Amino acid sequence: MSKRFTEIDEEFICHHCGKHVSALGYSCRNHCPYCLHSKHVDINPGDRQEECHGDLVPIAVELDSKKGYVIVFRCKKCGAIRRNKAANDDNIDLIIKLTVNGQSEKL
């Protein structure tokens, strides 16, 4: 199965921190910019075909020469690892904490 990117840029209420998250406006919003948590809903980016729906917890940040900061997530329900490019309005303090500690289980 080839990977596809389905652009869905919609607002939502974060299931982890409860804050209202606005649409990104220049790409797809996949995680909360306040707490960095996401929801395991995609098999391929934007397809909303994943049945797990577990909490994707930010566990680390990688630096990609083309994408910049990439947040690494682990699903609390199934253990899957997912990655997503950080957005311009993401909480930079949490991103820095992830780069220093490499863990955010307490976030």
C-alpha positions as CSV (number, residue, x, y, z in Angstrom):
1,M,0.0,0.0,0.0
2,S,1.5,3.3,-1.0
3,K,1.6,6.1,1.5
4,R,-0.7,9.1,0.7
5,F,-1.1,12.4,2.3
6,T,-4.7,13.7,2.7
7,E,-4.8,17.3,3.7
8,I,-7.3,17.8,6.5
9,D,-6.8,21.1,8.4
10,E,-9.6,21.3,10.9
11,E,-10.0,22.8,14.4
12,F,-10.7,20.4,17.3
13,I,-10.8,20.2,21.1
14,C,-7.7,18.5,22.4
15,H,-8.6,15.2,24.1
16,H,-5.6,15.5,26.5
17,C,-5.6,19.1,27.7
18,G,-9.1,20.2,26.6
19,K,-8.0,23.4,24.8
20,H,-9.6,24.6,21.6
21,V,-7.1,24.1,18.7
22,S,-7.5,26.3,15.6
23,A,-6.9,25.0,12.1
24,L,-3.2,25.5,11.1
25,G,-3.9,27.4,7.9
26,Y,-0.8,26.4,5.9
27,S,-0.9,22.6,6.2
28,C,-2.6,19.9,8.3
29,R,-2.9,20.2,12.0
30,N,-2.2,16.8,13.5
31,H,-1.5,17.5,17.2
32,C,-2.2,20.0,19.9
33,P,0.2,23.0,19.9
34,Y,-0.3,23.5,23.7
35,C,0.5,20.0,25.1
36,L,1.8,18.3,21.8
37,H,-0.5,15.3,22.2
38,S,-2.2,13.8,19.3
39,K,-4.8,11.1,18.6
40,H,-4.1,7.8,16.8
41,V,-6.6,8.2,14.0
42,D,-4.6,7.9,10.8
43,I,-3.0,4.9,9.0
44,N,-1.6,7.3,6.4
45,P,-1.5,11.0,7.1
46,G,-5.0,12.5,7.1
47,D,-6.9,9.3,6.1
48,R,-8.7,8.9,9.4
49,Q,-8.7,5.1,8.8
50,E,-7.0,4.0,12.1
51,E,-9.4,2.3,14.5
52,C,-7.1,2.5,17.6
53,H,-8.0,6.2,18.6
54,G,-5.5,6.0,21.4
55,D,-3.6,9.0,22.9
56,L,-0.4,9.7,21.0
57,V,2.0,10.9,23.7
58,P,5.0,13.0,22.6
59,I,8.1,11.1,23.7
60,A,11.0,12.8,21.8
61,V,12.0,15.3,19.1
62,E,14.2,14.6,16.2
63,L,15.9,17.3,14.0
64,D,15.4,16.7,10.3
65,S,17.5,18.8,7.9
66,K,14.6,19.4,5.6
67,K,11.5,19.3,8.0
68,G,13.1,20.9,11.1
69,Y,11.7,19.6,14.4
70,V,9.9,16.3,14.1
71,I,7.9,15.2,17.2
72,V,8.0,11.5,17.9
73,F,4.8,10.0,19.5
74,R,4.0,6.7,21.1
75,C,0.4,5.5,21.3
76,K,-0.6,4.7,24.9
77,K,-3.2,2.1,23.6
78,C,-1.3,0.1,21.0
79,G,2.3,1.2,21.3
80,A,2.7,2.4,17.7
81,I,5.3,5.0,17.0
82,R,4.4,8.0,14.8
83,R,6.2,11.1,13.7
84,N,4.9,14.5,12.7
85,K,6.6,17.8,11.8
86,A,6.3,20.5,14.5
87,A,4.0,23.4,13.6
88,N,5.1,27.0,13.8
89,D,2.8,27.7,16.8
90,D,3.8,24.6,18.8
91,N,4.8,25.1,22.5
92,I,8.5,25.7,22.0
93,D,9.2,25.1,25.7
94,L,7.8,21.6,25.5
95,I,9.7,20.9,22.3
96,I,13.0,22.0,24.0
97,K,12.1,19.8,27.0
98,L,11.7,16.9,24.6
99,T,15.1,17.6,23.0
100,V,16.8,17.8,26.4
101,N,15.0,15.0,28.2
102,G,13.9,12.8,25.3
103,Q,10.8,11.9,27.3
104,S,7.5,13.6,27.9
105,E,5.5,10.9,29.6
106,K,4.8,13.5,32.4
107,L,3.6,16.3,30.0
